[in-house]
Amino acid sequence: MSEHRIFAMPFAKVYPMYVQKAERKQRTKDEVDQVICWLTGYDAAGLQQQIDQQNDFRTFFAQAPALHPNRALIKGVVCGVRVEEVEDPLMQKIRYMDKLVDELAKGKAIEKILRA
């Protein structure tokens, strides 16, 4: 079975789309960074380094300092697929991130998005 092409896609190509999606709904780049950093454990400098290095999603998640232990609490549907039912571990991490950005764009409170 061939691997999904998003795994080799640079995170830096998708990141601006996350920011645009949030900004269209009056959310900020800082809020996008906050949810991504919550999920992955990157700090602002580490996130920027991943973007500058044009690392693909596989590398982005492989180098993530610490995936948040509450990520399993992220539930719902992204692109017609329930994130909690995604079998491939890397694809599930990508879908978790998509879901967090979706929740942000839909106006959900940041405290709820971060499962605080």
N, C-alpha and C positions, 0 to 999 in steps of 0.2 A: 504494500500500500504506500502510495507516495505521501510525502509530508505536506502539510498545509503551507501555502506560500507566505502567509503572514509571519511564520516563524523566522524567515530570513529577511523580512522587511525591516528597514531601519526604524527604530522607535521614533527618531527625529522626524520622520515623514508623517507619522500619525499624530504626534504630540500637538502640532499646530491645529489639527482638526478638533482635538479635544478642547483646546482653548477657544477656538471659534464657536464651537457648539455651546460652551458655557457662556461666552460673552454675548451671544445672540439672546440669551435669556437673563441678561443683566447680572451674571456671575463674573468672577474675576479669574485671571491667570493664577493669582496667588492661591485661590481656592482650589483650582485644578491641581496645582503643585501640592497643596496640603493633602488632598485625598490620595494622590499618587504616592507621596512620601509615607503616608499612613500605611498604605498597603505594602509597600516595598521595603521600608526602612531607610531609604535614601534620605540624606539631608539635601538642602537646596543646592549646595555645591556638587554633591554626587549626582543629583539629577541632571544638572547642567553639563557635567562631564559626560554623562551617557549621551546626551543630545549632541554635544560637540564632537564626540568620537564616532557618531553615526552608527552606534552599536545596534545590531538587530534585536528583535524581541527575545530570542533565545539567550543571547548574551546579557541583555538588559535584566532578565529575571535570574539568570545564573549568577550574576554579580550582585544581585540585590542583597543588602546587608542582613535583613531579617524580615521575612514575610510576616505580617501581623497575625498573631494567633487567633484573632477574632474574624479572620477573613471567611471562615466557614459559615459565619452568620449572614453573609451576603447571599440573598436569595432573590429569585425573580427571573424574568425573561429578557434576553438580549438577542436580537435578530431571530426571534422565534424559538430560541433554545433556552431551557432552564439552566442557569449557570451552575446550580448545585448538582446537575446530572451530567455535566460535561466529563467525559472519561479521560481524555488526554490531559495530564497535569499542566503542561505549558498552556494549552488552549484555555483551560479553566482559569489560570491566572490572568490571561489576556481578557477573558470575559468578565472576570471580577473587576478589572480596571474599567472596562467599558461600562459596566453596571454602575460603578461609583460615579463616573462622569455623567451618565444618564440621570442619576438621582440628583446630582448637583444642578444639571440643566433644567430639571423639572421643578426646582425650587425647594427641594427638601432641605431641612435645617442641617447644617454641617455636623452638629452633635449626633444627629440620627444617622447620617451617612457614615460617620466614623464609628458607629456602633458603640458609642460611649454611654 
